[in-house]
Amino acid sequence: MSSAVYSGTAGGTSTGEKLRKLVPIFVIAPSILASFIYVFVFAGWTFYISLSDSTLLPTYGFRGLENYVSLWNNRRWGVAYSNLFFFSFFYVFAAMAVGLLLAVLLDQKIRAESFWRTMYMYPLAVSFIVTGTVWQWLYNPTAGIQFLVNSLGWTDFQFALTTDRKNAIWAIIITGVWQSAGFTMALFLAGLRSVDGDIIKAASIDGASTFRIYRKVILPTIAPIFLAVAVVQLQAAIKTFDLAVALTNSGPGISTTFPATYVYDLMFQRGEIGEGAAAAMMILAALAVVLVPYSLYLTWRRRRESGRG
């Protein structure tokens, strides 16, 4: 009898352990399924539509690569893609530079650090549409910064970036950096605070200056964070839509057209769903160029660290 009780208890324990192992799977399974459908199924459907003769509504007549050929022969798409590279480079570089500078300043244990950290992070809480609308007013030559400076006597001062075809994209870059610098600051500050204090003390004892400690010790230590921040900001740059629409509405002319704004124009204003889907696939390809190498790098790094461990 005791053996039967023991076996029953053991069986119950085994069943309980199996259930405990299955609970996490049941919890995350819906989100995994939804993510799979949202990413892979919809991406596959969009790719198929990009090969179809769809116009106002999706149809399934096969058209091959004609939509892609038509897309790349369109001058506006060429402007949009060149703007994407130009914006991405300067936006990511400036956002990282400003964020790192703010993080280093906060890392000096200044007074009211919580206040300043909140102030720097505040723009992140504002939507891109609101940010674009406010800055669009600031760039307005008849009511914004230029008007204020001109009224003070400096009549030659000009700051009407959004009305200048050549400089309008700089208005989007400046506004984007203002919006995201606080986010990059938070990531860099977390990295700076994670550096082993003993290493910094040892460098100080050796007579290294603060600048040299940051350049030779601290910043190389947090090098992986630079890569992570760059990848996150590149994703944001590739998907730029709200800011461009609110600030310039792709103008003047087509000078600030971005791939995302062009996809919207094709699909919802011109009713060219097939070509719009082809443009969306080109955006997905740009994202894949950023995310796939980064994912492979993370996988390689984890394997190397586990091998050392």
C-alpha positions as CSV (number, residue, x, y, z in Angstrom):
1,M,0.0,0.0,0.0
2,S,2.8,2.4,0.9
3,S,4.4,1.7,-2.5
4,A,1.1,2.5,-4.2
5,V,0.8,5.8,-2.3
6,Y,4.4,6.6,-3.2
7,S,3.9,5.8,-6.8
8,G,0.7,7.9,-6.8
9,T,2.5,10.8,-5.2
10,A,5.4,10.5,-7.6
11,G,2.9,10.4,-10.5
12,G,1.2,13.5,-9.1
13,T,4.4,15.3,-8.7
14,S,5.5,14.4,-12.2
15,T,2.2,15.6,-13.6
16,G,2.5,18.9,-11.6
17,E,6.0,19.4,-12.9
18,K,4.8,18.9,-16.5
19,L,2.0,21.4,-15.9
20,R,4.4,23.9,-14.5
21,K,6.6,23.6,-17.5
22,L,3.6,23.9,-19.9
23,V,2.2,27.0,-18.3
24,P,4.8,29.4,-19.7
25,I,4.3,27.9,-23.1
26,F,0.5,28.5,-22.9
27,V,1.1,32.0,-21.7
28,I,3.4,33.1,-24.5
29,A,1.9,31.0,-27.3
30,P,-0.8,33.5,-28.2
31,S,1.7,36.4,-28.5
32,I,4.1,34.2,-30.5
33,L,1.3,33.2,-32.8
34,A,0.1,36.8,-33.3
35,S,3.6,37.9,-34.0
36,F,4.1,35.2,-36.5
37,I,0.9,36.1,-38.3
38,Y,1.6,39.9,-38.1
39,V,5.2,39.6,-39.3
40,F,5.5,36.6,-41.6
41,V,2.0,36.0,-42.9
42,F,1.2,39.6,-43.6
43,A,4.7,40.2,-45.1
44,G,4.2,37.2,-47.4
45,W,0.8,38.5,-48.4
46,T,2.3,42.0,-49.1
47,F,5.0,40.4,-51.2
48,Y,2.4,38.5,-53.3
49,I,0.3,41.7,-53.7
50,S,3.5,43.5,-54.9
51,L,3.7,40.9,-57.7
52,S,0.0,41.3,-58.7
53,D,-1.9,43.8,-60.8
54,S,-3.7,45.3,-57.8
55,T,-4.9,48.9,-58.1
56,L,-7.6,50.3,-55.9
57,L,-8.4,46.9,-54.4
58,P,-6.2,43.7,-54.0
59,T,-6.4,41.4,-56.9
60,Y,-4.4,38.3,-57.6
61,G,-3.5,38.5,-61.3
62,F,0.2,37.8,-61.6
63,R,2.2,40.7,-62.9
64,G,5.8,39.7,-62.0
65,L,8.3,42.4,-61.2
66,E,6.6,45.1,-63.2
67,N,5.6,47.0,-60.0
68,Y,9.2,47.0,-58.8
69,V,10.5,48.2,-62.2
70,S,7.9,51.0,-62.3
71,L,8.8,51.9,-58.7
72,W,12.5,52.3,-59.4
73,N,11.8,54.2,-62.6
74,N,9.8,56.8,-60.6
75,R,11.8,59.9,-59.8
76,R,10.0,60.5,-56.6
77,W,10.9,57.1,-55.2
78,G,14.6,57.8,-56.1
79,V,14.3,61.1,-54.1
80,A,12.6,59.2,-51.2
81,Y,15.3,56.5,-51.0
82,S,18.2,59.0,-51.3
83,N,16.5,61.1,-48.5
84,L,16.3,57.9,-46.4
85,F,20.1,57.4,-46.6
86,F,20.9,61.1,-46.0
87,F,18.5,61.4,-43.1
88,S,19.5,58.1,-41.5
89,F,23.2,59.0,-41.5
90,F,23.0,62.5,-40.0
91,Y,20.0,61.7,-37.7
92,V,21.7,58.6,-36.1
93,F,25.1,60.2,-35.8
94,A,23.7,63.5,-34.3
95,A,21.3,61.7,-31.9
96,M,24.0,59.4,-30.6
97,A,26.5,62.3,-30.2
98,V,24.0,64.5,-28.3
99,G,22.7,61.6,-26.2
100,L,26.3,60.6,-25.3
101,L,27.2,64.1,-24.4
102,L,24.2,64.4,-22.1
103,A,24.9,61.0,-20.5
104,V,28.5,62.0,-19.8
105,L,27.4,65.3,-18.2
106,L,24.8,63.5,-16.0
107,D,27.4,60.9,-15.1
108,Q,29.4,63.6,-13.2
109,K,27.0,63.3,-10.3
110,I,25.5,66.8,-10.8
111,R,22.9,68.3,-8.5
112,A,19.3,67.8,-9.4
113,E,20.2,64.9,-11.6
114,S,16.7,63.5,-11.5
115,F,15.3,66.8,-12.7
116,W,17.6,67.1,-15.6
117,R,17.2,63.5,-16.6
118,T,13.4,64.0,-16.7
119,M,13.8,67.1,-18.8
120,Y,16.0,65.4,-21.3
121,M,13.6,62.4,-21.5
122,Y,10.5,64.6,-21.8
123,P,10.5,64.9,-25.6
124,L,10.2,61.1,-25.8
125,A,6.8,61.3,-24.2
126,V,5.5,63.6,-26.9
127,S,4.2,62.0,-30.1
128,F,5.9,62.7,-33.4
129,I,2.8,64.4,-34.7
130,V,2.8,66.9,-31.8
131,T,6.5,67.4,-32.0
132,G,6.3,68.1,-35.8
133,T,3.4,70.5,-35.3
134,V,5.2,72.5,-32.7
135,W,8.4,72.7,-34.6
136,Q,6.6,73.5,-37.8
137,W,5.4,76.6,-36.0
138,L,8.9,77.4,-34.8
139,Y,10.2,77.1,-38.4
140,N,7.5,79.4,-39.7
141,P,9.2,82.6,-40.9
142,T,6.1,84.7,-40.1
143,A,5.5,83.5,-36.6
144,G,8.4,81.4,-35.3
145,I,12.1,81.9,-34.5
146,Q,12.9,83.9,-37.6
147,F,10.1,86.3,-36.9
148,L,11.2,86.7,-33.2
149,V,14.8,87.4,-34.1
150,N,13.9,89.8,-37.0
151,S,11.6,91.7,-34.6
152,L,14.6,92.2,-32.3
153,G,16.5,94.0,-35.0
154,W,18.5,91.3,-36.8
155,T,16.6,91.6,-40.1
156,D,19.1,89.4,-42.0
157,F,18.6,86.4,-39.8
158,Q,16.8,83.4,-41.6
159,F,15.6,80.2,-40.1
160,A,12.8,79.2,-42.4
161,L,14.1,75.7,-43.1
162,T,10.8,74.1,-44.0
163,T,10.2,76.5,-46.9
164,D,13.7,75.9,-48.5
165,R,13.8,73.0,-50.9
166,K,17.5,72.3,-50.2
167,N,17.4,72.7,-46.4
168,A,13.9,71.3,-45.5
169,I,15.4,67.9,-44.7
170,W,17.7,69.5,-42.1
171,A,14.5,70.7,-40.3
172,I,13.4,67.1,-40.0
173,I,16.9,66.0,-38.8
174,I,17.1,68.7,-36.1
175,T,13.6,67.9,-34.9
176,G,14.2,64.2,-34.9
177,V,17.4,64.6,-32.9
178,W,15.6,66.8,-30.3
179,Q,12.9,64.1,-30.0
180,S,15.2,61.1,-29.6
181,A,18.4,62.4,-27.9
182,G,16.9,61.8,-24.4
183,F,16.3,58.1,-25.3
184,T,19.9,57.6,-26.5
185,M,21.0,59.5,-23.3
186,A,19.1,57.0,-21.1
187,L,20.8,54.0,-22.8
188,F,24.2,55.5,-22.7
189,L,23.8,56.6,-19.0
190,A,22.8,53.0,-18.1
191,G,25.9,51.8,-19.8
192,L,28.2,54.3,-18.1
193,R,26.7,53.5,-14.7
194,S,27.4,49.7,-15.3
195,V,31.1,50.1,-15.7
196,D,33.1,48.6,-12.9
197,G,34.1,51.4,-10.5
198,D,37.4,49.7,-9.6
199,I,38.7,50.1,-13.1
200,I,37.9,53.8,-13.1
201,K,39.6,54.2,-9.7
202,A,42.7,52.3,-10.9
203,A,42.9,54.6,-13.9
204,S,42.6,57.7,-11.7
205,I,45.3,56.4,-9.4
206,D,47.6,56.0,-12.4
207,G,47.1,59.7,-13.1
208,A,44.7,59.5,-16.1
209,S,42.6,62.6,-16.7
210,T,38.8,62.4,-16.8
211,F,38.8,62.8,-20.6
212,R,41.4,60.0,-21.0
213,I,39.5,57.7,-18.7
214,Y,36.3,58.1,-20.8
215,R,38.2,57.7,-24.0
216,K,40.4,54.8,-23.1
217,V,38.5,53.0,-20.4
218,I,34.8,53.7,-20.1
219,L,33.6,54.2,-23.8
220,P,35.4,51.1,-25.1
221,T,33.8,49.1,-22.3
222,I,30.3,50.1,-23.4
223,A,31.0,49.6,-27.1
224,P,28.1,47.1,-27.5
225,I,25.7,49.8,-26.4
226,F,26.8,52.0,-29.3
227,L,25.8,49.3,-31.7
228,A,22.5,48.7,-30.0
229,V,21.6,52.4,-30.0
230,A,22.6,52.7,-33.6
231,V,20.4,49.8,-34.6
232,V,17.4,51.2,-32.7
233,Q,17.8,54.6,-34.2
234,L,18.3,53.2,-37.7
235,Q,15.0,51.4,-37.4
236,A,13.3,54.7,-36.4
237,A,14.9,56.5,-39.3
238,I,13.8,53.9,-41.9
239,K,10.2,54.1,-40.7
240,T,10.1,57.9,-40.6
241,F,6.6,59.1,-41.4
242,D,4.8,61.2,-38.7
243,L,7.6,63.7,-38.4
244,A,7.9,64.3,-42.2
245,V,4.1,64.6,-42.6
246,A,3.7,67.1,-39.7
247,L,6.7,69.2,-40.6
248,T,6.8,69.5,-44.3
249,N,4.1,67.1,-45.8
250,S,6.9,65.8,-48.1
251,G,7.6,69.3,-49.4
252,P,8.5,71.8,-50.7
253,G,7.7,69.9,-53.8
254,I,9.0,66.3,-53.3
255,S,12.2,67.4,-51.5
256,T,11.4,65.6,-48.2
257,T,9.6,62.6,-49.5
258,F,10.5,59.4,-47.5
259,P,9.7,55.8,-48.4
260,A,7.0,55.5,-45.8
261,T,5.2,58.7,-46.9
262,Y,5.5,57.5,-50.5
263,V,3.9,54.2,-49.6
264,Y,1.0,56.0,-48.0
265,D,0.6,58.2,-51.0
266,L,0.5,55.2,-53.4
267,M,-1.9,53.1,-51.4
268,F,-4.3,55.6,-49.9
269,Q,-4.3,58.5,-52.3
270,R,-3.5,57.1,-55.7
271,G,-5.0,53.7,-55.3
272,E,-2.0,51.9,-56.6
273,I,-1.8,49.0,-54.1
274,G,0.5,46.8,-56.1
275,E,3.2,49.4,-56.5
276,G,2.6,50.5,-52.9
277,A,3.2,47.0,-51.7
278,A,6.4,46.8,-53.7
279,A,7.6,50.0,-52.0
280,A,6.6,48.5,-48.6
281,M,8.8,45.5,-49.4
282,M,11.7,47.8,-50.2
283,I,11.3,49.3,-46.7
284,L,11.2,45.8,-45.2
285,A,14.4,45.0,-47.1
286,A,16.1,48.1,-45.7
287,L,15.0,47.0,-42.2
288,A,16.3,43.5,-42.9
289,V,19.7,45.0,-43.9
290,V,19.9,46.5,-40.4
291,L,18.3,43.8,-38.2
292,V,19.5,40.5,-39.7
293,P,23.3,41.3,-39.3
294,Y,22.6,42.6,-35.8
295,S,20.7,39.4,-34.9
296,L,23.5,37.2,-36.3
297,Y,26.0,39.3,-34.3
298,L,24.0,38.8,-31.1
299,T,23.8,35.1,-31.7
300,W,27.5,34.8,-32.4
301,R,28.3,36.8,-29.3
302,R,26.1,34.7,-27.0
303,R,27.7,31.5,-28.3
304,R,31.1,32.9,-27.8
305,E,30.3,33.9,-24.2
306,S,28.7,30.6,-23.4
307,G,31.7,28.8,-24.9
308,R,34.0,30.8,-22.6
309,G,31.7,30.1,-19.6
